[in-house]
Amino acid sequence: MRFLAFLAAALFITPVQAQTLSKNPAATGAVTPDDMTKRLEETAERIKKISPSGAPRAAQFDFAWAQDEDEYKALAKYAVVLVSVVSKDENELPLKRVYIRNKWNHETELERISSERRDVPKDSLTYSVIGAYREDSFYLAPAGLMKSEGDVVADFAANRTGFRLYNLPGAPPDFIEADRHAMPAKDAKPDPKALKAMLEREYSGFKLPAGLQ
């Protein structure tokens, strides 16, 4: 079961230099590629209402916490982040980096553990309003940063930097909230078996990272 995972959509509308960021309610159950497709379609609907000419890019953001203390320790105090992004310009993908910018403007780059390109159906609103190029990527995010004030931000490979994906903090389960030292140890890595089990439980249908297949 996905435990207190929060969802968000981020979009950039031209010609106005402004970005709209919204949070959806917490959700349970595994997220699938089709779920992200549906969310991107909903994002496209919102964009079309604001800007009939569409937007150059948009994203959907999702993350999951460990389900219990044992898994939290096995994951070395990391949460798993999923970013699904669509762009009109293929040169913008893959994303250059995803990072957390805390309230003091310190940036911590997240480790990407997998990335997968996916077709955008030509008859979809996403295709006509946002673009034809989609990338789904998974990242490891330190729990200590995910439960603190800040933003999750993306830099595209071209044209756009500082694209906000999610406004932190996320609401962690009680056992993570109570951890006063929720940052992973230096060079700590999740146990591969625990990471694979979490990804298969929380994100069904996505390609597993290399080494976990």
C-alpha positions as CSV (number, residue, x, y, z in Angstrom):
1,M,0.0,0.0,0.0
2,R,1.3,3.5,-0.8
3,F,1.7,5.1,2.6
4,L,0.9,8.9,2.7
5,A,2.3,9.6,-0.7
6,F,1.4,13.0,-2.0
7,L,0.8,14.0,-5.7
8,A,1.5,17.2,-7.4
9,A,1.3,18.7,-10.9
10,A,3.5,21.4,-12.2
11,L,3.1,23.3,-15.4
12,F,4.7,26.3,-17.2
13,I,2.4,28.5,-19.3
14,T,3.6,30.8,-22.0
15,P,3.8,33.6,-22.8
16,V,3.4,34.6,-19.1
17,Q,6.5,33.7,-17.1
18,A,4.6,32.0,-14.4
19,Q,4.2,28.5,-13.1
20,T,1.2,26.9,-11.5
21,L,1.8,24.2,-8.8
22,S,-0.9,22.2,-7.2
23,K,-1.2,19.3,-4.7
24,N,-3.6,16.4,-5.0
25,P,-4.9,14.4,-2.1
26,A,-2.9,11.5,-0.6
27,A,-3.4,8.2,-2.4
28,T,-3.2,4.5,-1.7
29,G,-2.6,1.6,-4.0
30,A,0.1,1.2,-6.7
31,V,0.7,3.9,-9.3
32,T,0.9,2.7,-12.9
33,P,2.0,4.3,-16.1
34,D,-1.6,4.6,-17.1
35,D,-2.3,6.5,-13.8
36,M,0.4,9.0,-14.7
37,T,-1.0,9.3,-18.3
38,K,-4.4,10.1,-16.8
39,R,-2.9,12.8,-14.5
40,L,-1.1,14.3,-17.5
41,E,-4.3,14.4,-19.4
42,E,-5.9,16.2,-16.4
43,T,-3.0,18.7,-16.4
44,A,-3.5,19.3,-20.1
45,E,-7.2,20.1,-19.5
46,R,-6.2,22.7,-16.9
47,I,-3.5,24.2,-19.2
48,K,-6.0,24.5,-22.1
49,K,-8.4,26.5,-19.9
50,I,-5.6,28.9,-18.9
51,S,-3.8,29.0,-22.2
52,P,-5.6,27.7,-25.3
53,S,-2.3,27.6,-27.2
54,G,-0.9,25.1,-24.8
55,A,2.4,24.9,-22.8
56,P,5.9,24.0,-23.8
57,R,6.2,21.5,-21.0
58,A,4.5,20.0,-17.9
59,A,5.1,17.4,-15.3
60,Q,3.4,15.1,-12.8
61,F,5.2,14.3,-9.5
62,D,4.6,11.4,-7.1
63,F,6.6,10.0,-4.2
64,A,6.3,7.2,-1.7
65,W,7.6,6.8,1.8
66,A,8.8,3.5,3.4
67,Q,5.8,1.5,4.7
68,D,7.4,0.7,8.1
69,E,10.5,1.2,10.2
70,D,12.2,-1.9,8.9
71,E,11.8,-0.9,5.3
72,Y,12.9,2.7,6.2
73,K,16.2,1.4,7.5
74,A,16.6,-1.0,4.6
75,L,16.1,1.9,2.2
76,A,18.8,3.8,4.1
77,K,16.4,6.6,4.9
78,Y,15.4,7.4,1.3
79,A,12.0,8.1,-0.2
80,V,11.3,7.2,-3.8
81,V,10.3,10.0,-6.2
82,L,8.7,9.6,-9.7
83,V,8.7,12.4,-12.2
84,S,6.7,12.1,-15.4
85,V,7.4,15.0,-17.7
86,V,6.1,15.9,-21.2
87,S,7.7,18.4,-23.6
88,K,7.1,19.8,-27.0
89,D,10.9,19.8,-27.6
90,E,12.7,16.5,-27.6
91,N,16.0,18.3,-26.9
92,E,14.7,19.1,-23.4
93,L,14.8,15.4,-22.4
94,P,16.2,13.6,-20.5
95,L,16.0,16.0,-17.6
96,K,19.4,17.4,-16.8
97,R,18.8,17.0,-13.0
98,V,16.2,16.9,-10.3
99,Y,17.1,18.5,-6.9
100,I,15.8,19.8,-3.6
101,R,16.3,23.4,-2.9
102,N,15.8,24.0,0.8
103,K,14.6,27.2,2.5
104,W,18.2,28.5,2.6
105,N,18.6,27.9,-1.2
106,H,21.0,25.1,-0.7
107,E,20.6,22.5,-3.5
108,T,20.9,18.7,-3.2
109,E,20.8,16.8,-6.4
110,L,18.7,13.6,-6.3
111,E,20.1,10.3,-7.6
112,R,18.3,9.1,-10.7
113,I,17.9,5.3,-10.5
114,S,16.0,4.8,-13.8
115,S,14.6,6.6,-16.8
116,E,12.1,5.5,-19.4
117,R,10.8,7.2,-22.5
118,R,7.2,6.6,-23.3
119,D,5.0,7.4,-26.3
120,V,2.3,10.1,-26.0
121,P,-0.8,9.1,-27.9
122,K,-1.4,11.4,-30.8
123,D,-5.1,11.5,-30.2
124,S,-4.6,12.7,-26.6
125,L,-5.0,16.2,-25.2
126,T,-1.5,15.8,-23.7
127,Y,-0.1,15.5,-27.2
128,S,-1.9,18.5,-28.6
129,V,-1.6,20.8,-25.6
130,I,1.8,19.9,-24.0
131,G,3.9,17.8,-26.4
132,A,4.9,14.5,-28.0
133,Y,7.9,13.6,-25.8
134,R,7.5,11.9,-22.4
135,E,10.0,10.7,-19.8
136,D,9.3,8.8,-16.6
137,S,12.1,8.8,-14.1
138,F,12.7,7.5,-10.6
139,Y,14.9,9.2,-8.0
140,L,16.1,8.6,-4.5
141,A,15.3,11.5,-2.1
142,P,16.6,11.9,1.4
143,A,13.8,11.6,3.9
144,G,15.2,14.4,6.0
145,L,14.9,16.8,3.0
146,M,11.5,15.5,1.9
147,K,10.0,16.3,5.3
148,S,11.6,19.8,5.5
149,E,10.7,23.1,3.9
150,G,11.8,23.6,0.4
151,D,11.0,22.7,-3.2
152,V,11.7,19.8,-5.5
153,V,13.0,21.3,-8.7
154,A,14.0,20.2,-12.2
155,D,16.4,21.5,-14.8
156,F,15.6,20.5,-18.4
157,A,18.4,19.6,-20.8
158,A,17.6,22.8,-22.7
159,N,15.5,25.9,-22.5
160,R,14.2,25.7,-18.9
161,T,15.9,25.5,-15.4
162,G,14.4,25.9,-12.0
163,F,11.1,24.2,-12.9
164,R,9.3,23.6,-9.6
165,L,7.8,20.1,-9.2
166,Y,6.6,20.0,-5.6
167,N,6.5,22.3,-2.6
168,L,7.9,20.6,0.5
169,P,7.4,19.4,3.2
170,G,5.6,16.2,2.4
171,A,3.7,14.6,5.2
172,P,5.7,11.6,6.4
173,P,4.5,8.7,8.4
174,D,4.9,9.1,12.2
175,F,8.0,7.0,12.5
176,I,9.8,9.1,9.9
177,E,8.5,12.4,11.4
178,A,9.8,11.3,14.8
179,D,13.3,10.6,13.4
180,R,15.4,13.6,14.3
181,H,18.3,12.3,12.1
182,A,16.4,11.4,8.9
183,M,19.3,12.1,6.5
184,P,21.0,9.1,5.0
185,A,24.5,8.4,6.2
186,K,27.3,9.4,3.8
187,D,27.5,7.0,0.9
188,A,24.6,4.9,2.2
189,K,22.6,3.0,-0.4
190,P,19.2,1.3,-0.2
191,D,19.3,-2.5,0.0
192,P,18.5,-3.7,-3.5
193,K,15.9,-6.2,-2.4
194,A,14.1,-3.7,-0.3
195,L,14.2,-1.1,-3.1
196,K,12.9,-3.6,-5.7
197,A,10.1,-4.7,-3.3
198,M,9.0,-1.1,-2.7
199,L,9.1,-0.2,-6.4
200,E,7.1,-3.2,-7.4
201,R,4.5,-2.5,-4.6
202,E,4.2,1.2,-5.1
203,Y,4.8,1.6,-8.9
204,S,3.4,-1.3,-10.9
205,G,4.2,-1.5,-14.6
206,F,7.3,0.7,-14.7
207,K,10.7,-0.5,-15.8
208,L,12.8,-1.5,-12.9
209,P,16.3,0.2,-12.5
210,A,19.2,-1.7,-13.9
211,G,20.5,-4.2,-11.4
212,L,17.1,-4.8,-9.9
213,Q,15.5,-6.7,-12.8
